[in-house]
């Protein structure tokens, strides 16, 4: 019986499953960081490169150890090196996660939604102190971030007057903002100062 034949089929199968999950995670985290479709779930769950590095390298390290153990050090140099590289990648990912991970993390609070569930205004808070109001078009996995209304100053109450118009109430004033009937993108945004009213949206936003 060869050394490879002595590996438990269950162990090998589990290792191959973990390696497959690593491949799937790699694809999702690459798409999450790129995200040309601006899908909300993809950005929220798979938009952090440090987390992606940690998950992919960790799964590859454990998966390769289970599926392809080093049975002979004299002939297993490639496996040993792969294990070292993936272990170091996992440690690097954890370190980056601790240092810059909070930059990619966000707390999301749903403030208003249309009756049909197709348009949503969400408050997105990040570790740098920013509190931005985002407009989503679509529901569930198809929800896309179509634009920001600007910074939320203090408590903000939002209601949908209609599918294409939002009413904002803040300590600094009450304002209405129109949404594009087709894309849902805001046609106005809040000004740079809290007391500023809505201003025409620009391409930069």
N, C-alpha and C positions, 0 to 999 in steps of 0.2 A: 504494500500500500504506500503510495507516495505521500509526501508531506501535505500537499494540497488536498488530497482525498480525506485526510484526517480532520479537516475543518468541518464543523457542524453545519449542515444545510440551513438550519434555522439562523445560526449566527451569520452565515454568508448572505442569506436573504435579507436579514435586518440591515446589514451593512450596505447592501445594494440599494435598499429603500432609502436609507439616509443619504447616500450619494445622489440618488435621483431627486430627493427633496432639495439638496444643495443646488442642483442644476436649475430646478424650478425657482428657487429663491433668488438665484443669480439673475435670472431673466426678469423676475418681478421687481427687484431692487434697481436694476438698470433702467427698466421702463419707468419706475417710480421717480427716479432722479431726473430723467429726461421729460417724460410725460407731456408730449406735444398736444395731447387731447385735453389736458387740464382736468382729468378725472379726479374727483375729490377723494374717493377711497384709495386710489393708487398713490396719490401724493401723501395722504395721511398715514397710511400703514407701511408704505414701502419707499418713502421719500428721504430716508436718512441713510447716507452712505456708511457712516460708522456702524450702525446697526446691521446693515447689509453685509459688511465685511466680517463682522463677528459671527453672524448666523451662517454664512456660506462657508467660511473657513472652519468653524466649529463642526458643522455637519460633515464636511469632507474629512476632517481629522478623525472623528469618531467612526464615520462610515468606512473609511479605508482601513482603520485598525480592526474593525469587525470583519469586513469582507476579505481583506488581503493582509492578514497578519504576517509579520516577519518570522518565517520558520527557519531560515538559515541566513545568518548575518553575512556569510561569505558571498551569497548570491542575491541578497535582498537590499543592496545599497540604494536602489531607486526607491523602494518602498520606505526605507528609513529617511531618505532625504525629503520625500513627499510629506511624511509625517511631521518632520521638523518644520518644513515651510508652512504647512497648514496650522501647526500649533503656534508658530510665531505670528502668523497672520491673525489668529484668534486673539492673541495677547495684544497685538497692535490695534485691532478693532475695539477691544474693550477699553484700551487707553484713550483712543480717539473719541469713543463714546462718552467717556467721562469728561473729556476736555471740551469738545465742540458739539457733542450730542444734543445738548439743550437748544442749540441754535435751530435744529430741525424739528424739535418737538413743539407741539401746539395744543392748546386747550380750545376746544370748539363748543360753542353754545348756540343752539338754534333759537333765534329771536322771533321769527315770523315765517309763515308758509302759506301759500295760496291753497284754497280749498281742494284743488285738483292735485296738490302735492308736487306740481311741476316747477315751482319757483320758490326759492328759500333765501332768507337773509340770515347769515350766521356771523357771530362774533368770534374772531380768531385772535387769541392772546398768545404771545410768544415770550420767551425768557428775557428778551431785550426790553420788555415793557410796552411794546407796541400792542394796540388793541384796534384791529381793523375790521370793518364791516364788509363782508363778502357776499356777492350774489351768486347763487347756484341755479343753473338751469337743468331740469331733468330730475328724475327720482331714482333712488336706490343706487345700483352700480353705474347707472348712466348719468348721474349728477355730475355736472361740469362747473368749474369756477369760471364765470364769464366776466368778472370784474369786481373791483372794490369801490365802495362808497366813500372811503377815506377813514381817518382815525375816529374812534368813538370816544368822546369826551364825557367822562362820568357815566351816570346811568342813562341808558338809551332805551326808549320804547318805540317799537316799529310795528306798523300795521300795513297790510295790503289794502289800499283803497279799491284797487282793481288789479287785474292780472298784470297791468302795465304801469302801475303807479304805486309808489311806497310813500307812507307818511311817517316822518321821524319826529319824535318828541324828546328834547333834551333840556337840561337846565339853562341852555343858552338860546333856545328858540324852537319853533316848530317849522318844519320844512317838508316839502314834497319833492320827490325825485321820480322822474319818468324812466321807464325801462324800454328798451327796444322791443317792439311787438314780436319780432322773429327770434332774435338771439337771446333776449333777456338782459343784455348788457346795459349798465346804467348810462343814461344820457347826460346826467349831471353827477358831480361828486362834491363832497363837503370841502370847504376851503381849508387852507393850512392852519388857520387859527380857529379855536373852538367857537368863537362868536361869528365866524364867517358863514354865510349862507351857501347854498349849493352854487357851484360854478360849472360851466360846460365841461364835459369830460373831454380829455385829450387822448391822442393815440398813445402817449407815453404811459398812461395808466392802464 
